Amino acid sequence: MHRRAWLLPLGIYLLGRCTSAVLLAVLGRDQHGLTGTGGPRASFLDLLSNWDGGYYLQIAAHGYPGALPRVDGAVVENVWAFYPLYPGTVGLLGRTGIPLPLAATLVSTACGAAAVVLLWTILAPLAGRFTAALTVVAFSFGPTSLVLQTAYTESMALLVILGVFVAMRHKRYAYAALLLAALAFTRPVALPVAAVLGVTWLLRLRARHDDPFPPREMVTHAALALGSAASFAAWPLVCGLVTGELDAYAQTQRAWIDGGASGWATWLSPAVTGRDLAILVLSVPVVLWFAWLALRRASAAWGPELRAWVLLYPLYILAVSRPTTSVFRYLALTSTTAWPFPDVSARVRSTRARVALVSVVVVIGLVAQAAWIDWLWVRTDDWIEGAP
């Protein structure tokens, strides 16, 4: 592949970020300033730091408290729920004099740019340049793509995850280990990554007669999978050691539930509890959709790592996350499913047909993105409760 091929996905991504910025500026023009901004209307940087972004900026500015914040003895929502690598990076950049909201969007946008280049390098050799480009287009202009430039961890997490997959594909195990350590302090997704590494270990074992899998690599690969699973406990352990309460992270998570005592119901928990079956009616088709995407023959174009990720990550998210609208941006981290039909794009040959297909994908993405920003991101007097 040409050494400057990365310029294409980077250009697509940056164009996507510009259109998202325009949409946010237009749709967010009626948002009131957030606490402490001192103005009647939110600035553009305020809009980029909405919702949980405020917590990340708080960590970047002040770090974590030594004790869990409480009101009347009950733990309240606090920054210990948020992993430290992203706000720590933002805080370091902020020390150069850059305002923290600007530092946050710079870090997110840069991580997203590197992530789409990695996505391109994974897909182009297997799926072809056009399918790889179309996937980057769909991802960069997709419904929740604004989050790739906001004060959230999606960009950094995706960069690290794709970096792990690329390192494993090229048998760069030391790099993979470093990235897995970083992921443990970026976002609580080490378990599905461990599951992907387990699946690829089995696939390599099965194909060892055609693609050698020496004992040393077997052990190293397995150790990385087990280490990734174990690293899931790293941040909760840090929370417990610093605050002096071993279940500090769990208490903090429960604080986001009404009253902190109603249990942690997830998208798939009705299958066990028998309650709220309407939620299960919504989640089961999603599971089946991603399972079909991952298991069909056409998804071989994604490679074994991303193919397993498309199946295991959504299942994990639906099994552990509460039924909120945040699920849309969570599931966007599958990345390849932004364009879920590599077999279709592979059959599109003429320039006119390709331009038409890209145009349709962009238009659909922008319409869906405008709806997501307007309904779930911008905070107005009409709707201020909930979280995106």
ABEGO torsion letter per residue (X at the ends): XBAAAAAAAAAAAAAAAAAAAAAAAAAAAABBBBBGAGBABBBAAAAAABEAAAAAAAAAAAEBBABBBBBGGBBBBBAAABBAAAAAAAAAAAAAGBBAAAAAAAAAAAAAAAAAAAAAAAAAAAAEAAAAAAAAAAAAABAAAAAAABBBAAAAAAAAAAAAAAAAAAGBAAAAAAAAAAAAAABBAAAAAAAAAAAAAAAAAAAAAABBBBAAAAAAAAAAAAAAAAAAAAAAAAAAAAAGBAAAAAAAAAAABBGGAAEBBBAAAAAAAGBGAAAAAAAAAAAAAAAAAAABAAAAAAEAAAAAAAAAAAAAAAAABBBBAAAAAAAAAAGAAABABAAAAAABABAAAAAAAAAAAAAAAAAAAAAAAAAAABBBAABABEBX
